[in-house]
Amino acid sequence: MTPNRRSSRIRLLVAEQAARRGARVGVMDVCTAAVTSLPVGGAGMSAMSPAAASHPLCSTDDISERLEELQLTLGEGPCVDAFTHGEAVLTPDLRTGELHDRWAVFADAALEAGARAVFALPLQIGAISPGVLDLYAQVPVRLNAEELADALAFAELATLVLLDARIDATGAPPDDATRRHVEDLGGYRAEISQATGMLTVQLGVGVDEAFVRLRAYAYAQGHRLTDVAADVVARRLRFPAGAEPTRTDEDT
């Protein structure tokens, strides 16, 4: 199949998914269409940046949601590697010994969450790389050449959607639901960034170290990173220098 025919077919699948929702095409439509077209059980997407806090964009089910959160919290996994190196990371079986050495914590956590295979595809156009599309399966699976080409086409389309490129001829502005979704994502990212900034003051460390401490606490407590960030911003959780984090019930 030629690249143009493949791209057109993928766009049609995603447009049909959006039509079923009765809304403008969004990243969730890309993830959902990918799951129905490929031998995977779920999909998730995260916005990533070397200069700001990364955050999940969407997920099709509980397992994919957990995988996005795990990689964000741990700072390791196929999603992180795909973004860092700018190339697809294909993991047909997480039980491979080599992967346990590569992602010592993530591999076990992902298996516990219910994933057995993970495929991470960077969202990329030229030098622009706004995030990663993750696909997972609950059984070991390998993508053949056609399936991989389709997966990459979904990632390409996801990049266009994420960058708000015009993928249809209507020129219609974002609907209210899309606008609220974007605003929610902005709030998510801002809260993590604000919490990280507060930790730089409390701990007397740089931004990178503060973010590592925030992630480490979230993982150790089994909490979502966004929930921990919210507690820090609301001053329900403090990280005193040289002491264990402390909680208070006061919202000041």
Residue pairs with C-beta under 8 A, 6 or more apart in sequence:
1 9
1 146
1 149
3 153
6 149
6 150
6 153
7 153
7 156
7 157
10 33
10 37
10 150
10 153
10 154
10 157
11 157
11 167
13 33
13 36
13 37
14 25
14 29
14 30
14 33
14 154
14 157
15 25
15 29
15 168
16 33
17 29
17 32
17 33
17 36
18 24
18 25
18 26
18 29
21 29
23 175
23 177
23 178
24 172
24 174
24 175
24 178
25 161
25 167
25 168
26 58
26 161
26 178
26 181
27 45
27 57
27 58
27 158
27 161
27 162
28 58
28 60
29 161
30 45
30 133
30 154
30 157
30 158
30 161
31 43
31 44
31 45
31 58
31 59
31 60
31 64
31 133
31 158
32 43
32 60
33 154
34 40
34 43
34 133
34 135
34 151
34 154
35 41
35 42
35 43
35 60
35 135
37 150
37 154
38 135
38 143
38 147
38 150
38 151
38 154
39 137
39 141
39 143
39 147
40 117
40 119
40 135
40 136
40 137
40 141
41 61
41 63
41 136
41 137
41 138
42 59
42 60
42 61
42 63
42 64
42 135
42 136
43 59
43 60
43 64
43 133
43 134
43 135
43 136
44 56
44 57
44 58
44 59
44 60
44 64
44 65
44 67
44 68
44 133
44 134
44 136
45 56
45 57
45 58
45 59
45 68
45 123
45 131
45 132
45 133
45 134
45 158
45 162
46 54
46 55
46 56
46 57
46 68
46 71
46 72
46 79
46 131
46 132
46 134
47 54
47 55
47 56
47 57
47 130
47 131
47 162
47 185
47 189
48 54
48 79
48 83
48 129
48 130
48 131
48 132
49 130
52 189
52 193
53 189
53 192
53 193
53 196
53 211
54 72
54 131
55 72
55 185
55 188
55 189
55 192
55 226
56 65
56 68
56 69
56 72
57 131
57 162
57 185
59 65
59 67
59 68
63 113
63 114
63 115
63 136
63 138
64 134
64 136
66 113
66 114
67 77
67 79
67 110
67 113
67 115
67 118
67 134
67 136
68 79
68 134
69 224
69 225
70 77
70 106
70 109
70 110
70 113
71 77
71 78
71 79
71 80
71 106
71 134
72 215
72 225
73 215
73 218
73 219
73 224
73 225
74 105
74 106
74 109
74 215
74 219
75 212
75 215
76 103
76 104
76 105
76 106
77 103
77 106
77 110
77 118
77 120
78 89
78 91
78 103
78 118
78 119
78 120
78 134
79 89
79 120
79 132
79 134
81 89
81 120
82 88
82 89
82 120
82 121
82 122
82 132
83 122
83 129
83 131
83 132
86 122
86 124
86 129
87 122
88 119
88 120
88 121
88 122
88 148
88 151
88 152
89 118
89 119
89 120
90 119
90 142
90 143
90 148
91 99
91 117
91 118
91 119
91 120
92 117
92 140
92 141
92 142
93 116
93 117
93 140
94 107
94 110
94 111
94 115
94 116
94 117
94 118
95 107
95 111
95 116
95 140
99 107
100 107
100 108
105 219
110 118
110 136
114 138
115 136
115 137
115 138
116 136
116 137
116 138
116 139
116 140
116 141
117 136
117 137
117 139
117 140
117 141
118 134
118 135
118 136
119 134
119 135
119 136
119 143
119 151
120 132
120 133
120 134
120 135
121 132
121 133
121 134
121 135
121 151
121 152
121 154
121 155
122 129
122 131
122 132
122 155
123 129
123 130
123 131
123 132
123 133
123 155
123 158
123 159
123 162
124 155
124 159
125 156
125 159
125 160
125 163
128 159
128 163
130 159
130 162
130 163
131 158
131 162
133 151
133 154
133 155
133 158
135 151
143 151
157 167
160 167
161 167
164 174
174 182
188 226
191 226
191 229
191 230
191 233
192 214
192 225
192 226
192 229
194 229
194 233
195 214
195 228
195 229
195 230
195 232
195 233
196 207
196 210
196 211
196 214
196 229
197 207
197 210
198 232
198 233
199 205
199 210
199 211
199 213
199 214
199 232
199 239
200 206
200 207
200 210
202 238
202 239
202 240
202 241
203 209
203 210
203 213
203 239
203 241
204 241
205 213
213 239
214 225
214 228
214 229
214 232
215 225
217 223
217 228
217 239
217 245
218 224
218 225
218 227
218 228
221 228
228 237
231 237
231 247
232 238
232 239
234 251
235 248
235 250
235 251
235 252
236 247
236 248
236 249
236 250
236 251
237 245
237 246
237 247
237 248
238 245
238 246
238 247
238 248
239 245
240 246
